[in-house]
């Protein structure tokens, strides 16, 4: 597992029907990894398995260090203030007093929450403020791996931009290894280093795309091309494509020529 902080190996999961069919992926230290795919293909189930909240039926997950997860729903307790919600996990782990106050203040400011924000109850806070509180609640536990499930969903343009800049600052300053599940490519792709593209359910990895050296326009074009490929049925059941040095096939595709 050298050079890998999170490794998913041939993971299978079935509920009433097969959901995941042999998913393998890896997250490297300091990397931001995107996971995209059609709606309902099992991305959230995969994230829960990565976090250890769901057991796979087959395969394995290996982690180096602590994992923090931010769900698509903020899951804040409505009768507690944002400060109290952020501090909840610390209290559960026996962290109190000055250390608790330091962490809540530090990580709240890191994500862009003010003292007045922290005094609010969730029903009085905007969607963007609640999402930042949920992020701070995960960060105060100082995870080595951060998992984000649709972090931009339901936010307006201003809130998405503010959250994206907060995340970018955290990664630039701390190099926190992160997996983001998102269908909002315009928000995800400026942040990600690599992307795994999943097929429709039961999900497999159709393609792994290294985004290094691509501008945003090319990133969007490349990932949309991969998604169209699987939705057309051409990518279903194919082994994942892992670009090698000198492989130019991921730069040129007749669909985008001319």
N, C-alpha and C positions, 0 to 999 in steps of 0.2 A: 504493500500500500504506500510505498515511498512516493512522495510527490502528490499524493491524493489524500484529501481530508474526509471525503465521503464517497463511498463506493456502493453502488447498487448493482447486484449481479443476478441476472436471469430471474427477476422477480415475477411471480404469478399471483393473481388474486381473482377469486370468484365470489360473488354474492349470489343473487338468483341467476346470474349469467356471468360468463367470463368477462373480467374488466381489464386486467393486465395480463399480457401473454409473453413473458420472457423479457422484461425491460432490463437493460443494463446501461448504466451511465456513471460518470465520475465527476467529482468536483475537486478542483485543485486549490491549494491555499491562496487566499487573496483574490480568488476569481469570482466573477458574477456570471452565473449560468442561467440561461433562460430555458423554459420548457413550454412549448406551444403545441397546439393540436386542435382538432375539431371540438366543439362543445360536447360535453358528456363523454369524452373518451377516457376519463379516469385520471386526469391530472391531479385533482385534489386527493384522490385515494393514494396516488403515488407519493404525494407530499406528506400525507399522514404516515405512510409506511417509512419514509425517510426519517420522520421525527420520532418514530417508535410508538406512535399512537395507535397504529394498526399493524397486525402481524401479517406477513405475506403467507400465502399457502405454499409457496415454493420459492427457492432462491434465498438470497441473503442481503443484508445491509450492514456495512461496517462504517463506523464513525470514529473520528479522532477528536475527542473533546465534547463539550456541551452543545446542545442544539436548542435554538429558540425558534418559535413559529408565530407568525402573525396570520390569523385567519381572515377570510374575505369579510366576514361579519366581525365588527370590532369586539363583541362579547364583553363589553364594559358593564359592570354592575350599576344599574340605574340609581340606586339609593346612595351610592358613594360618589364623591367628587373625583375628578380626573387624577388629582394627586393621590387620593386613597386607592384608586384603581391601579395606578402605576406601582404603588408601594406594596400591593397585596402579595405578590410573589416573593418579595424580599422578606416580609413578615412570616410567610409560610416556611421559609428556609431559616428562620431564626436570626435574620439580619435586622437590627433595630438601631435606634439612637442616631449618633452622628453619621455612621456609615450609611444608614438608610437615607437620611436627609441628603447627604452628599450625592449618592447615586441618583436619587429622584431628580434633584436639581440639575446635575450634570447632563443626564441623558434627555431630560425634558428640553433643556436649552439646545441640546444637540439636534433635536428634531424640529426645533422652532416653536416650542410652546412657551408662552409667557406666564408669569405668576398669576395674572388674571385668568388665563385659560385654565390653569390648574385648579382654580377655586370653583370652576363650573361643574355642575352635574351633567351627565351625558346628554340629557334631553335639551339642555340649553346650549350645547356646543354644536358647531357646524360638522358636516360629514368629514371634512378635511382635518379638523381639529381632533375629532374622535379617532380617526385613522392614525394620526400622529401619536395620540395617547396610547393606542394599542401597540404601536411600534416601540415607543419608549418603555412600555411594560415588558416587552421582550428584551430590550437592550439592557435594562438595569440588572438583569441576571448575568450579564457579560458572557454571552454565548460565543463559542468558536465558530459555529455555523448558524446562519440565519436563513429561515425558510419563509417566503412571502407568497401567500395565495391571493392572486388577483388584487394587488395592493391599490390599483388605480380605479377599480370598478366603482361606479356610483358617485365619483367626484367630478366637480365642474372643472373647467379648463384651468382656472387659477389654482384650485386646490391640487390638481394633478401636477402642475408645474412646481408648486411649492414643495410637495412631497418628493418629487423627483430630484430637486436640488438638495433637499435634506439627505436623501439617500446617497447622492453623488458625493457630498461632503463627508459622510460617514465612511464611505469606501476609500476615498482619497486619504483621509486621516488615519484610519484604522486598518484598512485592508481586510475587512471582515468577509469571509467566504460566504457567498449568498446564492441561494437558488430562488428564482422568481418564476412562478407559474402565472401567465397572463395571456389574454387574447388581444390586448391593446398594444399592437406592435409599435405604434408611434411613441409610446412611453417606454416600452421594454427595450427596444433595440439600441437607443443611444447609450444604455447602461451596460448591456451584456457584452461579455467577451466571447462566449460561445452559446449556441442554441441547439437543443435537441428537438426535433420535430417528430411528434407521435402520430400514428395512424388512428383512424376511427376504432372504436371499441370492437373487440378486445385489443388494447393498445400495444403496439410494438414501436421500437425506434425505427423510423423510416430513414432519418438522416441526421447527422451531426454536422453543424455548420460553424466553422471558425470565422468570426466576424472581424478579426484583426486586419487592419489595412483598408477596410471598406468605409466609405462615408455613409451617412445615414440613408441617402437615396438608394445606394447600392445594397445596403443591408435590408431595407424594406423590399426591394425588388427580389433579392435572393430568397428571403424567407417566404414571401408571398408565392413565389414560384414553387417552392417546396410544398407549401400547403395545397396549392392548386393541383400539384402532381398527385398527392395522396387522395384528395377529394375526387379526382377523376378515376381513382382505382388503380392507377399505375404504380403507386408506391406501396400498396398493401401487400404484405407478405415478402417484400424484398428485404434483404439484409441491409443493415445501416451502412450508409456511405461515409467513410472516414477519409477526408481529403488528405493526400500525402504531399510532401514538398514537390513542387513542379507540376502538380495536378491542376490543370486550368479548366477542368470541366465545370467547376462551380462558378466560373466567371462568365462563361458564354453559354447561352441557351437560345435556340432558334426562336422561341416564343418572344424574346426581347430583342431580337436583331432588327436593325433598320428602323 
